[in-house]
Amino acid sequence: MNETRKSDKTRPESREDRLGKALRANLARRKAQARARADHKEGGQAENSAPESEE
């Protein structure tokens, strides 16, 4: 009758838990990439937006 239960910390994660964690990590990585691209794009446009002198 006395069953030994493993605590939640020692129990392996379920498939859904692992997939959810991977999905959140992927989303965070993609957001960081998008922010980096936007920052780079804005910086590049600022340099090119100045009118060129005509000679």
Secondary structure, DSSP 8 states (H G I E B T S, - for coil): -------TTTS---HHHHHHHHHHHHHHHHHHHHHHHHHHHHHHHHHHSS-----
